[in-house]
Amino acid sequence: MPDRPPWSSPAGWTRRSRPRPDPESSRRRPVAARHTGMPFIQITMIAGRTEQQKRDLLAAVSQATTESIGAPPETVRAWIVEVPPTDIAVAGETHADRQAKKDRT
């Protein structure tokens, strides 16, 4: 067995001897080639939209993400979290109460 430090890799590289990428080559790559990970997009909204509205929203958000940051479409993850109107408040008043007040007037 070769005598090497325990922190070296099986190929025999240590942190100092491992080949490093050329910094110039990484600067020239297009945005899509520099993709650093898949975007995760959470949309939180009050429950009550139709399934078609939610599908359209998810498609539009995915398309906008692809166009704006250059992420490949297959890497974009988007989901909707629906909050019941009784579980969200504006200025201390639930959305359900605000809606009921609006309906009475």
N, C-alpha and C positions, 0 to 999 in steps of 0.2 A: 504494500500500500504506500502510495507516495506521501511524503511528509509535507503537509500543507496546513495552513492555519484553519481552525474550525469555522471561521466566518467566510471562507472563500467558497466559491461555487464549485459544483462538480467539474466544470470545465477548467477550473484552476484560476478563474478571474477573481480578483479582489475588488473592492470598491474603487480603488485607484487605477487598476489596470484594465477594467472593463471598457470596451470601446464605447465612445459617446457619439450620438448622432451629430451630424454637421448642422450647426445652428442656421447657417445660410440656406440650406435646403428646406428646412421647416418653414422658413419665412415665405418661400415662394409658392407654397401649396395653396390651391384655391380653398375657399371657405369650407366647401363640402368635404374636402380631403382632411381638413383639420378638425372634423367633427369630434367633439370631446365627450359625447354621451347622449343618451336619449332624453329629450325634454319630457317632463311630467307636468301636466296642466290640470289643476283641480278647479272646477267651476262650482261655486256654492250659491244656490239660489232658492227662493221660496218655492215650495212644491206647488204643482198645479198646471204645469205645461204639458202639452200633448206629447206622445212618443215621437211624432213627426217633428215637432219643434225642437225636441232634444237632439234628434238625429241631425237636423239641419245645423244646430248650434255646434255640435261636436265636429261635423264636417268643416264648417267655416273656421273654427278655431284651429283645427289641424292644418288646413290649407294656409291660413295666415302665419302659422308657426313655420311651416316649410318655406314660405316666401320670404319671411322677415329674417330668419336666422340661418337659412340654408340647410336645415336638418332634413335628412332623407325622410320621405313620408312614412316609411315603414318603421321608423324609430320614434315617431311622435305618439305619446300616450296621453289621452285626455279622458276625464270622467266627470260626472255630475254628482254632486251631493245635494240632495233635496232636503230642505229644512221645513218642518211644518210651520204654518203661519203663527201658531201659538208659541213657538220656540225662538222667535227672533223679534227684537224690539228696536224701535227708533225712539230716541229720547225717553226711554223708560216705558214706552207703550208698545204692546205686542202688535204685530202686523194684523192679526185677526181682529183685535180691538179697534185699530185704526180703520180697517176695512168696514167693520160693522158700523162705526160712527159715520163714515162716509156714506154708507148705504142708507142710513136713516135720514140724512139731509137731502 
